[in-house]
């Protein structure tokens, strides 16, 4: 293990009720969580008894960094106004909440356009969304696993999104979250994906480190614990090592499973 690899922070996705306690249980320096229903439009919810300020202060005192994952239903790329407009509103609400708790970033999926749509419309809708959003903490766009009409499954689509948002107000606050399961299932070679993404975005701000239950190119977003899926272990570790960014494990199971996964990964870095 190189000194640089030793410095990579490894954390986990946890329940939002007590994220700092969850971090302590796992012995990790960072956690990711939802704020509210990941499948609903109701807006963020801070479950911490001290509210946003209480959670921010507790995390700061414990030395735990917080990341927020936006709801899965956010799709700012779509041509469907009944989805795109509420998605933009929801994105801003979660951005505001993430800032209030002192989060290091807000992760959001790239979304998709309808089957008959030109992908360039989705790229431009991403530009409009960034321009319309008061980006208070880094907005980290994540690659996704499935869908021919997805904005961030394929490298050329990621390139289209980045070209569209380049130069907009707030573009310097837009980063990238690389998910290893999504890249594998999406058909992107893990041998080169870090270099490929960096060539497009210039940055990888966060890694979602997950094994995949399904084959390469399957399009299936089904995470597995390390060593229990279809991704070559050395290749998975190489992506984490080469990206050099903080890591969030979104692997299944309770705290003990995350402790085991973190040890598995650390041994290979």
N, C-alpha and C positions, 0 to 999 in steps of 0.2 A: 504494500500500500504506500503510495507516494504521500508526502506531507500535504500536497494540495488536495488529494482525495480524502485525507483524514479531516480536512476542514469543512467538507461538504455537510451541511446540516440536514438531518433526516427526521421528518415528522410524519404525521398521519392525519387522515380525515376522521373527525370525531363528532359525537353528538353535541349539539349546541347548548345543552342545558348547563354544563359545567366544563367548558373547554380547558381551562387551566388545570382543573383536577384531572381531566383525561390526559393532559400532557404529563403531569407528574406520574400518573399511573404507568405511563409508557416510558418515562424517562427521556422525553424528547424535547427539543428546544423550540419547536414550532408545531402548530396545528392548523387545520383547515376545517371549516364548518359552513353549514347553511345558516342563514338568519331567517327563519320562517319556513314555510312550505315550499320544497323544491319544485312542486308541480302546480303551484297556485299563483294567482295574480294579487293576492291580498296585501302584499307588501312585506317588508322585513319586520321581524319580531325579535326583540332582545329578551331572552329568557333569564338572564342574570338578575338576581334580586336587586342588585345595585344599579340596574339599567346600563346604558352604554358607558357612562363614565365609570361606573363600578367595575365593569369588565375590563375597560382600558387600563385602569389603575392596577387591578389585580394582576393582569398579564404583564404589565411593565415591572411591577414589583417582583414577580416570579421569573422574569427574564424569558418569557414565552412570547414568541412572535405569532400573530394571528393572520390568517388568510381567510377570505370569505369567497365561497362559491355562489355565483348567481343562480337563480332557479333555472332548471333545465328548459323550461318553456320559453325563456327569453330567446327571441328570434328577430333581430333587428334587420336581417337581410331580406326577409320575405316581401313579396309584392302585395300580400294580403294585409290591407290596412287594419283589419280587426285584430290582427296579431302584431303587426309591426309597431303601431302606435302605442298600445299597452305595453309592449316589450321595452320601448324606449323609456316610458315612464317608470317601469319596474327597474330598469337598469340604473336610472338616476336615483331612485329610492334606495337601492342596495349600495350604490356608490356613496351616498350620504351616510348611510348606516355604517359602512365599512370605515369611513373616515372618522366617524364618532367613536368607534371602538379602537382606533389607532391601528387598523389593519395595514399590512404591508402590501396588499394587493387584492383586487377583485377579479376572480376568474370567471370568464363567460365563454360558452360554446359559440362556435362560428356561425351556427344557424344554416339555413338552406333557402333556396328559392323553389318555386313550383316546377313541375316537370316540363312544362312548355316554355318556361322563362329563359331568357338569355342570362347566363351567369353574371354578365357585366352589370345588370340591374342590381343584383345583390351586392356587388362590389361598391357601387355608388350609394346604395342604401347604408352600407357600413360607413362610408365617408360622411353621410348626413348624420348618422347616429353619433359618431365621434364629435362632429361639429356641434351637435345639439346637447351633448352631455358635458356637465361641469365635472371634469375628471380631477378628483381630489386625491386619489391614491392610484397607483399604477393599475391600468385596466389590462388584464392579461388574457388575450384571446387564445383559446385552446383548440388544438386539432381534434377532429372527431373521427369516429371509426367507420360510419356507414353512410349510405345515400349517395347516389350519383349526382344529386343536385346540391350537395353540401358545399359550403364555402371554404371549409378548412380540412377536408379529408385529403385532397390531392395537393401536391406541391404547387402546381400551376395555379390552383385556386387561391392558395395562401398568398402566392405572389400577386394575384389580382387584387386581393383585399389590401395588401400592403401598399401597392402602387396607388390605389384609390385614396387611402387615408394619408399618404405621405404629404407633408406640407400643410395639413389642416391644423387649426388651433387645437392643441392638446395631443397632437400626434407623438410628441416626445414622451408622453405618459402612457402610450400604448405599447405593451410588451407581449411576449409570447410564453405560453405554457405548453410544454411538450409532454404528451401522454404516451408512454411506451406501448400500452395495450392498444390504444387507438391507432398509433402509427403502424403497428404490426397488422392489426385487423384491417386497417385501411389500405394495406398494400404498399406501404413505404418501407424500403429496405433500411433496417436498423443499422446496417453497416455504415451507411452514409447519411442517415437522417439528420444528425446534429449539424454536419457541415452543410447539408442541403438547406436546412432551416436558417442557419446563420447567414448563408449567402443571400437569402431573401429578406430576412428581418433585421439582421445585424445583432440580434440579441435573443437569448433564452433566459427568462427571468425565473422560471419555476419548472420543475419536472414532476409530473405525476408518474410515479414508478409503480407499474402494475404488470403482473404476468397476464397472459391471455388464455382463456379456456378454449379458444377456437384457433383455427389455422390461419396462416398468413393470407391476407386478402379476403378473409371471410366477410368482412363488413359488420361483424358482430361485436358489440360493446359489452363483453362479459369478462370481468376481472377475475384473476385467480391469485392465490398466494404464490410467492416466489418459489420456483422449482416445481410447482404443481400444474403449470400451464404449458403452453406450446412455444414459448420464447426461449431460445438458447440462453442459459444462465450467464455465460460469459458476455454474450452480446448485450443482454439487458444491463449488466453492470457497466459495460463499456459506454453505453449511451449516457448513463448517469455520470460516469467519470468524465467523459468528453464534454458534456454540457456544463459541468462545473457550477450548477445552480442549486439552490435549496431544493429539497425533495419532499413531496407529500406522497405517502403511501395510501392508496385507496383500496387496499386489499381487504378481503372479507375477514370477519371474525372479531372477537373481543380484544382487549388490551394485550393478552398473552400472545395472540397471533401476530399483532403488530410488533411486539418485542422480538419475536422469533424472526419475522421478516426483516426487521432492521438489522439484526445480527447477521442474517444470511447475506444481506446486501453489503454491509460493512466489511465482512470477510472477503468480499470479491473486489472491493475498490482498490 
